Amino acid sequence: MSVCVSTTPPKHKHRTATADRRPRGRPRKTEDERDDGNRRHELLAAAARLFRLHGFDATSTRDIAAAVGMHSGSPFYHFKSKGAMLYAVMEEGMRSAIARQSKACEGVGAAAPRIVMRGLIRAHFETLLGSGNDFVPVMLYEHRSLSAAQRTSLAKLQAQYELAWTPVLEALSRRGQLRAPVKLARLLILGALNWSVQWFDAKKGASIDELTDAAVALFFEDGA
């Protein structure tokens, strides 16, 4: 049995070579896609601000897109839905708060617990009241808009954040500088600090350091 091999170039050879030069896989990315990280951050910041000012239900994805100069459908490249964007605002906010708290506690591990607690309180005020930090008010008042799975996931981050407070409060309790039970003290202190987002006004004179000193004096006894 013989096999004949033609030496005549096929007529489609040039067309095939041209096709091979065409890009394969996903289509070329848009400008928004190439700048994915920055645009995503801009969307989250705008969403947090609008959710805080107008509420989740009254804010549309069109509003959020307009706030960052995007087309109305562009946010859906970054997030599946407005609900996913709400969760992302809270998740990123909690992760930033955890990182800020960890940094505040660096180098003070061997310090007196009252000093460590001051660092925790100041970091918390920075999270609550610092420039552009809208996620806490959103988390406090729009928590009901999350799905059950999202609330469960967020609760794990909250527990991680609050975990740092318990050993410091226990140390203060052992020294007689904390009058309330540790668990109740943690809940009451964080609740009181969180409420500052309702009344704090930097234009009226109090600084974050002054708020921190006042909170420490209010909640904890003097001691070694």
WOJO-V160004 format. One record per helix or strand of 3 or more residues. SS is the DSSP state (~ for helix, > for strand). FROM is the first residue (numbers start at 0). TO is the last residue. Records with the same first field share a line. If there is no record, write none. Layout:
SS: FROM-TO + FROM-TO
This chain:
~: 12-19 + 30-33 + 35-53 + 60-66 + 74-77 + 81-104 + 112-128 + 134-144 + 147-173 + 181-193 + 195-198 + 201-203 + 207-218
